[in-house]
Every structure is written in structure tokens, then in C-alpha cells.
Amino acid sequence: MQPFIEFDGVDHGYGAEGPLAVQDLHVSIGEGEFAAVVGPSGCGKSTFMKLTTGLQFPRAGTITVAGERVTKPVRMAGMAFQAPNLLPWRTTMENILLPLEIVPPHRQQFRAKKQEYRERAEALLARVGLEGAGEKHPWELSGGMQMRAALCRALIHQPKLLMLDEPFGALDAFTREELWCVIRDLHAETGVTVILVTHDLREAVFLADRVFAMSARPGRILAERRIELERPRDLELTYTAEFQSLVHELREHIVTARK
Amino acid sequence: MNRQSLFLRISPIASLIIVLALWELIVIVFNIPGYLLPKPSTIFAAIVEYWPAIMRESTYTLVTTMIGFGLAVVFGLALGLLVGYSATIYAGLYPLMVAFNAIPKVAVVPILVLWFGIGAVPAALTAFLISFFPIVVNVATGLATIESELEDVLKALGASKLDIMRKVGIPRALPYFFGSLKIAITLAFVGSVLSESVASNHGIGKFMMMAQAQFQVPLIFAGLFVLGFMGIAMYLVMAWIEKRMTGWAHRSGFSN
């Protein structure tokens, strides 16, 4: 079977002559897979995301997403970043609906199908534990609630690919673990392919099917580790010896790379 | 209403009264002659005495100013959007605009008079020229400071540059735009009065020049008072519009 996302010998740097941000990436991710990319800061994780979604194009090598070579923004991706980036002049509901105002075919049907879309958004809000918060403005929500809303925005157009760039970095430990479970369940229910970029190794091991460890700049894949832990995974799992040893093993790779 | 908000309400009026009272007192105590610095009471008496003329001239100035300001809003907004939209246009036009803004407008008035003759046209144009720069800069800043991650989110969905402008850029630039109106309106007064005092047959600027020529010092100050009043009034109108239009941007309790 052809992988959903494939990087073949990808080099990329910013500017025509700038130093390489990522080097010789070979990655293949299957449809519905949950992949995590971990590494020290500045290892080109964000570049990896931009390359996958078609916001940047590689200097060398090829990237294929859903059987097509990436030469323009992929359109099927939902994205969420560390900063929720909700628009303060829109209500939470209007923020979540924003992608539908842009992505075809919804864009053309937006007025006609508004009611249907709103119901879809309500369902998503309920799914992430934000029932009834749609009419509030984002600045009336806490950081964790804003992040949940940003997740809804990333998922509203039912993307086949969800890109998360350190989405929980700014949250407290408890909220973070709650949101791990939200993401875990959303992935299980929708079968969306997820790429999670993080520097939290526990987060990566808990959520992912496969973890890619990257080196410092220029980012290269140091190790690829399949996480065989059985699903559905419970938070208790993070305290088991098996889990700890996986985290430890990944940490070794990154520590070695930093030397 | 609690005590604090009561104080907050009366503090602008109180400070005005205190300044005027001090002024009056200083003139009396130091026996300053009226042709140097008239007492506020004399100035108010002059305002009452010349009320019809003052009303006529200040209305004239207000209308010219608002025409110039209106032009500044239209062109400032348009140019700001253009400059904020494209880095190339920004690079090309910005130095030119800065250079133009640095030229003292008093030096431009004679040229405008040469082209359009004496009257309301050069006054309105001077008001326009002096007040449109802050609008352009603010609108362009609002557009240029879109969070790059948000841009990525939308671009990855296939949003065009125009989409990003419509959905994010323009709403985001609105608080900057409305904020700049407060600066622009006061500058517009500076422009129109400047032009009127250099070359005009009407307006509060001309009125003050005539008062000066006849050595009617209280009338000169009367003109200043009226200008100050109009400036505050229009500023408040702009502040009100700003608050109405972009309430979402003013949610901080910092200055309360």
C-alpha cells in the first residue's frame, strides 16, 4: 500500500543559499496513523510541518501527500499551534467555522448550509468539552478552552490530515493530559492521520503509533520508534515501566544528538 | 455610581476649571497687561460679544476640515490597504510618503494657493495632506502584523492572499484605523487653520489673523479657545466611533 505521506530524500533551508533546516528526510506515514516528531528546539520540526502542508517546497527530494506530489498548499490539512490564534472579533463559533469559509466546496455553500455547519461545530464543541461556549468570544475563555476551540477549528472541515505543532506547550500539566485524551479519542473516532510535533516525549509516546526523533539543525531523522502499546491507552499507562523505558530510550537518542 | 467613577467623570472638567482659575489669578497677581495675556474672563466676554462672527467662521473651518479629513480617511484607508497588502508596494511607496510627511505643510500652502486660488480648496487639501499619513501608517501596520501562524493555518487551507486580507487583515487593522482617526482629526484642524491663516478670506484662522492685525488680543485667544473646543469635540466623536466599531479590541481593564 502506498503511504499517505512520503518524504523522499528531502533537504530544505530558507532562502536560496541559507543553511539547511532539515536534511535528507525519509519518512513515510500511513493513512490514519498517528505520528509524532520529537527533537530539541530548532531541529526543523516546524519546517517539517510546513513542507508537509505545502507552505514550503523542498530544495531537494520529493514529498507526496495522498498520492500527489506537493506543489501547492495541500488544502486537506487542519492545523493547530501552541498559540490558539483565535480571532478576537469573532465568537468562538465563528472562529471554528472560519475554515469552511475558505475551503471548497464548503466555501461556495457556506451561506446555504450555515445551519448544518453550525450543528457540526456544536457537535465538535461538545466533543472537546466546550458545550455551549460557541457564543462566547475567545478572550472570555481560559487558555485550555481556547486550545480546545482551536482544535475544533482544525477539524471542522473534516480534514484527512491533522497537523499539531506543540499544541499543548503553553498549558498546565493537568489541562495538557486532559487534552491528550481528547486528541486520542478524536483520532480513534475519525481515523484522521495526525502529525504531532512536540518536545514532550511522554506526550509523543502516549499518543503516537510511531515516533520520529530528530537531531539538532540541520534536522535529520535519528531514530524511528514504533510504539506498540495497546489502544485505547489510559493515562495510567504513563506510569508503567514499559512506558517509562520507551520515553527513556527516545531521550537517549536526543541527548546523544545534542552532544 | 461609586466615588472613584464620580471623580473620573468630573476630573476633566475640574482640571479645566483649575487651569483657567490659575490663569486668571496669575494675570491679576502679576498685573500682566491684557495685550500680552488677556484674562480668561475677558476672552469669554469677547466670545460672547463676537458670537455671530465666531460661529460663522468656525463653522466654515469645521466644514473645510471635515472635507479634508474625509478625503484623508478615504485615501488613507485605500493606500494603507495597498501598502499593507504588498511588500513591494510598501518598499516603493513608504520612503516617498515619509519624505512627503517630513515637508512642513506651511511650505505647501503657497503652491496650493497658486493652483487652486485663495479659499476653501487649499485649506481642505492642507487638512487632507497633513492628516492622511497617520491613517496610512496605522492601517498598514495592522495588516503587516498578522500572526504568521494564523496565516499558515489559512494558507494550508488554500486561502488566497485576498481571503486572508478579508477574513483576518482588514478586521485586524480596524482598531488601528479607528485609533488613527483620533490623531488625524486633530491634525486636520492644524492643516486647515494653517492654510486659512496663510491665505484665505474665511475661517477661524483668517479670523485670528485679522484680530491680530487689529491688535484685538482677546479675540485671538477666543479663536484658540474655539479651536480647542472643536478639536476636543471631534476627537470625542472619533473616540466614540472607535469604541462602537471595535469594542472587542478594548477589553483590557488596565486603565480602569
Chai-1 contact restraints between the chains, C-beta under 6 A:
chainA,res_idxA,chainB,res_idxB,connection_type,confidence,min_distance_angstrom,max_distance_angstrom,comment,restraint_id
A,T53,B,A156,contact,1.0,0.0,6.0,A-B,restraint_1
A,L55,B,D152,contact,1.0,0.0,6.0,A-B,restraint_2
A,L55,B,K155,contact,1.0,0.0,6.0,A-B,restraint_3
A,P73,B,K155,contact,1.0,0.0,6.0,A-B,restraint_4
A,P73,B,A156,contact,1.0,0.0,6.0,A-B,restraint_5
A,P73,B,G158,contact,1.0,0.0,6.0,A-B,restraint_6
A,R75,B,G158,contact,1.0,0.0,6.0,A-B,restraint_7
A,A77,B,A156,contact,1.0,0.0,6.0,A-B,restraint_8
A,M79,B,V153,contact,1.0,0.0,6.0,A-B,restraint_9
A,M79,B,A156,contact,1.0,0.0,6.0,A-B,restraint_10
A,F81,B,E149,contact,1.0,0.0,6.0,A-B,restraint_11
A,N85,B,E147,contact,1.0,0.0,6.0,A-B,restraint_12
A,N85,B,E149,contact,1.0,0.0,6.0,A-B,restraint_13
A,N85,B,L150,contact,1.0,0.0,6.0,A-B,restraint_14
A,P88,B,W248,contact,1.0,0.0,6.0,A-B,restraint_15
A,W89,B,P171,contact,1.0,0.0,6.0,A-B,restraint_16
A,W89,B,W248,contact,1.0,0.0,6.0,A-B,restraint_17
A,P99,B,L157,contact,1.0,0.0,6.0,A-B,restraint_18
A,I102,B,L157,contact,1.0,0.0,6.0,A-B,restraint_19
A,I102,B,A159,contact,1.0,0.0,6.0,A-B,restraint_20
A,I102,B,D163,contact,1.0,0.0,6.0,A-B,restraint_21
A,V103,B,L157,contact,1.0,0.0,6.0,A-B,restraint_22
A,W139,B,R251,contact,1.0,0.0,6.0,A-B,restraint_23
